[in-house]
Amino acid sequence: MANITLEQVKEEILMLPHEDRRQLQQWLDEQARKDASQAPPKESLEERMHRYKQTQKWLQENREKYIGQWVALEGDRLIAAGSDGLKVHAEAKAAGIEVPFLEHIVEEKEPFYAGW
């Protein structure tokens, strides 16, 4: 079966009687509904904004402890930290975070003012 291409399957489907193609379409629609019902629920905009605000608060409160490091956060929860951003990202993925929030913490310097 692994050697059959999508184009070959399409050709075979076109040779089916109309009623069989209709039943195939119903079956495909049913499979699509099952796949959609098993997908994790989408996060609302409010939930994403809340998580982002938690992340920003964590960064404000903990920045000094992690200067020079990469951090991976999930809301206000530290998932991983270290000097190698790729390793931190991999640790966050291994912890089940699909799209990790990564930040490289650098020392914030006061802006230079020259003037009157």
CNS distance restraints for C-alpha pairs under 8 A (distance, minus, plus):
assign (resid   4 and name CA) (resid   8 and name CA) 6.38 0.50 0.50
assign (resid   4 and name CA) (resid   9 and name CA) 7.19 0.50 0.50
assign (resid   5 and name CA) (resid   9 and name CA) 6.47 0.50 0.50
assign (resid   6 and name CA) (resid  10 and name CA) 6.20 0.50 0.50
assign (resid   7 and name CA) (resid  11 and name CA) 6.27 0.50 0.50
assign (resid   8 and name CA) (resid  12 and name CA) 6.28 0.50 0.50
assign (resid   9 and name CA) (resid  13 and name CA) 6.15 0.50 0.50
assign (resid  10 and name CA) (resid  14 and name CA) 6.26 0.50 0.50
assign (resid  11 and name CA) (resid  15 and name CA) 6.65 0.50 0.50
assign (resid  12 and name CA) (resid  16 and name CA) 6.79 0.50 0.50
assign (resid  13 and name CA) (resid  21 and name CA) 6.87 0.50 0.50
assign (resid  14 and name CA) (resid  21 and name CA) 7.93 0.50 0.50
assign (resid  16 and name CA) (resid  20 and name CA) 6.07 0.50 0.50
assign (resid  16 and name CA) (resid  21 and name CA) 6.18 0.50 0.50
assign (resid  17 and name CA) (resid  21 and name CA) 6.42 0.50 0.50
assign (resid  18 and name CA) (resid  22 and name CA) 6.23 0.50 0.50
assign (resid  19 and name CA) (resid  23 and name CA) 6.29 0.50 0.50
assign (resid  20 and name CA) (resid  24 and name CA) 6.08 0.50 0.50
assign (resid  21 and name CA) (resid  25 and name CA) 6.14 0.50 0.50
assign (resid  22 and name CA) (resid  26 and name CA) 6.34 0.50 0.50
assign (resid  23 and name CA) (resid  27 and name CA) 6.18 0.50 0.50
assign (resid  24 and name CA) (resid  28 and name CA) 6.14 0.50 0.50
assign (resid  25 and name CA) (resid  29 and name CA) 6.12 0.50 0.50
assign (resid  26 and name CA) (resid  30 and name CA) 6.17 0.50 0.50
assign (resid  27 and name CA) (resid  31 and name CA) 6.23 0.50 0.50
assign (resid  28 and name CA) (resid  32 and name CA) 6.19 0.50 0.50
assign (resid  29 and name CA) (resid  33 and name CA) 6.29 0.50 0.50
assign (resid  30 and name CA) (resid  34 and name CA) 6.29 0.50 0.50
assign (resid  31 and name CA) (resid  35 and name CA) 6.15 0.50 0.50
assign (resid  32 and name CA) (resid  36 and name CA) 6.14 0.50 0.50
assign (resid  33 and name CA) (resid  37 and name CA) 6.12 0.50 0.50
assign (resid  34 and name CA) (resid  38 and name CA) 6.31 0.50 0.50
assign (resid  35 and name CA) (resid  39 and name CA) 6.42 0.50 0.50
assign (resid  43 and name CA) (resid  47 and name CA) 6.18 0.50 0.50
assign (resid  43 and name CA) (resid  48 and name CA) 6.60 0.50 0.50
assign (resid  44 and name CA) (resid  48 and name CA) 6.32 0.50 0.50
assign (resid  45 and name CA) (resid  49 and name CA) 6.08 0.50 0.50
assign (resid  46 and name CA) (resid  50 and name CA) 6.09 0.50 0.50
assign (resid  47 and name CA) (resid  51 and name CA) 6.21 0.50 0.50
assign (resid  48 and name CA) (resid  52 and name CA) 6.12 0.50 0.50
assign (resid  49 and name CA) (resid  53 and name CA) 6.13 0.50 0.50
assign (resid  50 and name CA) (resid  54 and name CA) 6.25 0.50 0.50
assign (resid  50 and name CA) (resid  75 and name CA) 7.93 0.50 0.50
assign (resid  51 and name CA) (resid  55 and name CA) 6.21 0.50 0.50
assign (resid  51 and name CA) (resid  74 and name CA) 7.36 0.50 0.50
assign (resid  51 and name CA) (resid  75 and name CA) 4.46 0.50 0.50
assign (resid  51 and name CA) (resid  76 and name CA) 7.42 0.50 0.50
assign (resid  52 and name CA) (resid  56 and name CA) 6.25 0.50 0.50
assign (resid  52 and name CA) (resid  75 and name CA) 6.21 0.50 0.50
assign (resid  53 and name CA) (resid  57 and name CA) 6.14 0.50 0.50
assign (resid  53 and name CA) (resid  75 and name CA) 7.55 0.50 0.50
assign (resid  54 and name CA) (resid  58 and name CA) 6.15 0.50 0.50
assign (resid  54 and name CA) (resid  75 and name CA) 4.96 0.50 0.50
assign (resid  54 and name CA) (resid  76 and name CA) 4.90 0.50 0.50
assign (resid  55 and name CA) (resid  59 and name CA) 6.23 0.50 0.50
assign (resid  55 and name CA) (resid  73 and name CA) 6.72 0.50 0.50
assign (resid  55 and name CA) (resid  74 and name CA) 7.03 0.50 0.50
assign (resid  55 and name CA) (resid  75 and name CA) 4.61 0.50 0.50
assign (resid  55 and name CA) (resid  76 and name CA) 5.03 0.50 0.50
assign (resid  55 and name CA) (resid  77 and name CA) 7.85 0.50 0.50
assign (resid  56 and name CA) (resid  60 and name CA) 6.28 0.50 0.50
assign (resid  57 and name CA) (resid  61 and name CA) 6.22 0.50 0.50
assign (resid  57 and name CA) (resid  76 and name CA) 7.35 0.50 0.50
assign (resid  58 and name CA) (resid  62 and name CA) 5.90 0.50 0.50
assign (resid  58 and name CA) (resid  63 and name CA) 7.91 0.50 0.50
assign (resid  58 and name CA) (resid  75 and name CA) 7.98 0.50 0.50
assign (resid  58 and name CA) (resid  76 and name CA) 5.40 0.50 0.50
assign (resid  58 and name CA) (resid  77 and name CA) 7.90 0.50 0.50
assign (resid  59 and name CA) (resid  63 and name CA) 5.22 0.50 0.50
assign (resid  62 and name CA) (resid  66 and name CA) 6.95 0.50 0.50
assign (resid  63 and name CA) (resid  67 and name CA) 6.34 0.50 0.50
assign (resid  63 and name CA) (resid 105 and name CA) 6.58 0.50 0.50
assign (resid  64 and name CA) (resid 107 and name CA) 7.92 0.50 0.50
assign (resid  66 and name CA) (resid  70 and name CA) 7.63 0.50 0.50
assign (resid  66 and name CA) (resid  71 and name CA) 7.72 0.50 0.50
assign (resid  66 and name CA) (resid  81 and name CA) 7.93 0.50 0.50
assign (resid  66 and name CA) (resid 105 and name CA) 6.26 0.50 0.50
assign (resid  67 and name CA) (resid 105 and name CA) 4.96 0.50 0.50
assign (resid  67 and name CA) (resid 106 and name CA) 5.28 0.50 0.50
assign (resid  67 and name CA) (resid 107 and name CA) 6.09 0.50 0.50
assign (resid  68 and name CA) (resid  83 and name CA) 6.84 0.50 0.50
assign (resid  68 and name CA) (resid 104 and name CA) 6.95 0.50 0.50
assign (resid  68 and name CA) (resid 105 and name CA) 5.51 0.50 0.50
assign (resid  68 and name CA) (resid 106 and name CA) 5.48 0.50 0.50
assign (resid  68 and name CA) (resid 107 and name CA) 7.57 0.50 0.50
assign (resid  69 and name CA) (resid  81 and name CA) 6.55 0.50 0.50
assign (resid  69 and name CA) (resid  82 and name CA) 5.15 0.50 0.50
assign (resid  69 and name CA) (resid  83 and name CA) 4.62 0.50 0.50
assign (resid  69 and name CA) (resid  84 and name CA) 7.57 0.50 0.50
assign (resid  69 and name CA) (resid  85 and name CA) 7.97 0.50 0.50
assign (resid  69 and name CA) (resid 104 and name CA) 5.83 0.50 0.50
assign (resid  69 and name CA) (resid 105 and name CA) 5.62 0.50 0.50
assign (resid  69 and name CA) (resid 106 and name CA) 7.72 0.50 0.50
assign (resid  70 and name CA) (resid  81 and name CA) 5.47 0.50 0.50
assign (resid  70 and name CA) (resid  82 and name CA) 5.36 0.50 0.50
assign (resid  70 and name CA) (resid  83 and name CA) 5.78 0.50 0.50
assign (resid  70 and name CA) (resid  84 and name CA) 6.80 0.50 0.50
assign (resid  70 and name CA) (resid  85 and name CA) 5.47 0.50 0.50
assign (resid  70 and name CA) (resid  88 and name CA) 6.77 0.50 0.50
assign (resid  70 and name CA) (resid 102 and name CA) 6.71 0.50 0.50
assign (resid  70 and name CA) (resid 103 and name CA) 5.59 0.50 0.50
assign (resid  70 and name CA) (resid 104 and name CA) 4.35 0.50 0.50
assign (resid  70 and name CA) (resid 105 and name CA) 6.13 0.50 0.50
assign (resid  71 and name CA) (resid  78 and name CA) 7.11 0.50 0.50
assign (resid  71 and name CA) (resid  79 and name CA) 7.52 0.50 0.50
assign (resid  71 and name CA) (resid  80 and name CA) 5.78 0.50 0.50
assign (resid  71 and name CA) (resid  81 and name CA) 4.35 0.50 0.50
assign (resid  71 and name CA) (resid  82 and name CA) 6.74 0.50 0.50
assign (resid  71 and name CA) (resid  85 and name CA) 7.88 0.50 0.50
assign (resid  71 and name CA) (resid  88 and name CA) 6.80 0.50 0.50
assign (resid  71 and name CA) (resid 102 and name CA) 5.58 0.50 0.50
assign (resid  71 and name CA) (resid 103 and name CA) 5.46 0.50 0.50
assign (resid  71 and name CA) (resid 104 and name CA) 6.50 0.50 0.50
assign (resid  71 and name CA) (resid 105 and name CA) 7.47 0.50 0.50
assign (resid  72 and name CA) (resid  78 and name CA) 6.17 0.50 0.50
assign (resid  72 and name CA) (resid  79 and name CA) 5.36 0.50 0.50
assign (resid  72 and name CA) (resid  80 and name CA) 5.17 0.50 0.50
assign (resid  72 and name CA) (resid  81 and name CA) 6.31 0.50 0.50
assign (resid  72 and name CA) (resid  88 and name CA) 6.47 0.50 0.50
assign (resid  72 and name CA) (resid  89 and name CA) 6.78 0.50 0.50
assign (resid  72 and name CA) (resid  92 and name CA) 6.40 0.50 0.50
assign (resid  72 and name CA) (resid 100 and name CA) 6.16 0.50 0.50
assign (resid  72 and name CA) (resid 101 and name CA) 5.43 0.50 0.50
assign (resid  72 and name CA) (resid 102 and name CA) 4.53 0.50 0.50
assign (resid  72 and name CA) (resid 103 and name CA) 6.70 0.50 0.50
assign (resid  73 and name CA) (resid  77 and name CA) 5.61 0.50 0.50
assign (resid  73 and name CA) (resid  78 and name CA) 4.74 0.50 0.50
assign (resid  73 and name CA) (resid  79 and name CA) 5.39 0.50 0.50
assign (resid  73 and name CA) (resid  80 and name CA) 7.31 0.50 0.50
assign (resid  73 and name CA) (resid 100 and name CA) 6.72 0.50 0.50
assign (resid  73 and name CA) (resid 101 and name CA) 5.39 0.50 0.50
assign (resid  73 and name CA) (resid 102 and name CA) 6.57 0.50 0.50
assign (resid  74 and name CA) (resid  78 and name CA) 6.59 0.50 0.50
assign (resid  74 and name CA) (resid  79 and name CA) 6.74 0.50 0.50
assign (resid  74 and name CA) (resid  97 and name CA) 7.75 0.50 0.50
assign (resid  74 and name CA) (resid 100 and name CA) 7.01 0.50 0.50
assign (resid  74 and name CA) (resid 101 and name CA) 6.69 0.50 0.50
assign (resid  79 and name CA) (resid  91 and name CA) 7.74 0.50 0.50
assign (resid  79 and name CA) (resid  92 and name CA) 5.93 0.50 0.50
assign (resid  79 and name CA) (resid  95 and name CA) 7.53 0.50 0.50
assign (resid  80 and name CA) (resid  88 and name CA) 5.57 0.50 0.50
assign (resid  80 and name CA) (resid  89 and name CA) 7.89 0.50 0.50
assign (resid  80 and name CA) (resid  91 and name CA) 6.34 0.50 0.50
assign (resid  80 and name CA) (resid  92 and name CA) 6.22 0.50 0.50
assign (resid  81 and name CA) (resid  88 and name CA) 5.79 0.50 0.50
assign (resid  82 and name CA) (resid  87 and name CA) 7.65 0.50 0.50
assign (resid  82 and name CA) (resid  88 and name CA) 6.18 0.50 0.50
assign (resid  84 and name CA) (resid  88 and name CA) 6.35 0.50 0.50
assign (resid  85 and name CA) (resid  89 and name CA) 6.08 0.50 0.50
assign (resid  85 and name CA) (resid 102 and name CA) 7.93 0.50 0.50
assign (resid  85 and name CA) (resid 104 and name CA) 7.77 0.50 0.50
assign (resid  86 and name CA) (resid  90 and name CA) 6.13 0.50 0.50
assign (resid  87 and name CA) (resid  91 and name CA) 6.10 0.50 0.50
assign (resid  88 and name CA) (resid  92 and name CA) 6.25 0.50 0.50
assign (resid  89 and name CA) (resid  93 and name CA) 6.25 0.50 0.50
assign (resid  89 and name CA) (resid 100 and name CA) 6.83 0.50 0.50
assign (resid  89 and name CA) (resid 102 and name CA) 7.18 0.50 0.50
assign (resid  90 and name CA) (resid  94 and name CA) 6.06 0.50 0.50
assign (resid  91 and name CA) (resid  95 and name CA) 6.16 0.50 0.50
assign (resid  92 and name CA) (resid  96 and name CA) 6.66 0.50 0.50
assign (resid  92 and name CA) (resid  97 and name CA) 5.61 0.50 0.50
assign (resid  92 and name CA) (resid 100 and name CA) 6.20 0.50 0.50
assign (resid  93 and name CA) (resid  97 and name CA) 4.96 0.50 0.50
assign (resid  93 and name CA) (resid  98 and name CA) 6.09 0.50 0.50
assign (resid  93 and name CA) (resid  99 and name CA) 7.55 0.50 0.50
assign (resid  93 and name CA) (resid 100 and name CA) 6.98 0.50 0.50
